[in-house]
Amino acid sequence: MFFGWRARDEHHRVKYGDIKIKCEDGPEGREYVEWIIQQGSKTRTGEHEFVPDSKFNPKMFATDGPRCPVKIFKEYLARRPPEMASADSPLYLASIVKPSSHIWFKR
């Protein structure tokens, strides 16, 4: 929703390394998740990172409360198997039905 992915193929192409957690400059410095590399879609080829003349990379900013999207995203990343943290790993993983550890997703 935050990044404007329109179809399942766009979601399927996203890799772990395409998304980065960053923090704004300044004393208040809110955290945000930035989509830095585009893998392509029906209307965008994805040959390169976002075009240099684009106005911005899509971002998802932290909010207060239990439904903060950045907090939820960080929790998702923490529940992944460590070996699935390379830049070319898929972002989406299959879930374990009854997890018995802090890892909730399959390789």
N, C-alpha and C positions, 0 to 999 in steps of 0.2 A: 504494500500500500504506500509506504513512504517513498519508495524509489520508482514507482510507476511501472513496475513489471506487469505486463498485460496478459501473458498467456503462460501455460505450463512450460513451454519450451524455454522461455526467458528465465524462469525459476530454475529449470534443470541445468542451464549453462553456467550458473553462478558458482564460482569457486571460493574456497576459504580465503584465498589471498586477494580477492576482489574487493573485500570489505575491510575497513580499518576503523578501530576505535581511536578517537582523537579527543583533544581538549582545546577549547577556545583560549586564545591569549587573554591576558588581563587577570585582575584579581578575582573576578567571579568565575571565570573559566569553566563554563558548562561543558560536560562531556557530550560527544555526539558520535554517531556511526556514519562513516562516509563511504559511498560506493565509488571506488577509485578506478576500477578497470571494468570496461564493458565487454562482455563476451559476444555480443551481437544479438540481433533480433530480426524480425521480418523486415523492418525498415532501417535498421542500423547494422552495418557489416561486422563491427567489432574487431576490425583489423588492428586497431591501435587503442591506447587508452583514450579517455575522453579528448575530443579535439581541443587543441590549445586555445582556440578562439571561443570556446563555449563559455558561457557566463559563470557556470559553477558546476561542481560535482554534486549530485543529490546527497542530502544529509538527513539524518534522523536525530533530533536533539533529545537530551534527557529531560524528564519532567520529575516533579516530586511525586511520591506515592508508590504504592505497590504495583501499579500498572505502567511504570516508566518503561518505555520501549528499549532504552539502552540497558537498563538493569536486567530486563528479561533476555535480551540478546547476549549479555555477558554470562548469564546463568546457562543459557543454551550452549555456549562455547565451553564452559566449565564441565558440562556433562558429556562432552564428546570424548571418544577414545583419543589418547595422546598422539597416536600414530596418524590420526586424521587431521592434524594441525599443519600440514604442509600447504604451501600456496596453491598447489594444483589439486588438492582434495576437494570433493564436492561440498558445497555448503550444506545441503540437505542430506540427512542420513535417516535410515530406517530406525524406528524405536524398538527397544527391548520391551516386551510385554510386561514382564515382572522383574524389573532390575533388582539385583542383589548387592549392588555397590553404588558408588557415586556416578558411575557411567551408565547413562540411560539410552545410548544409541549404539548401533552396530557399525562395524567397519564396512 
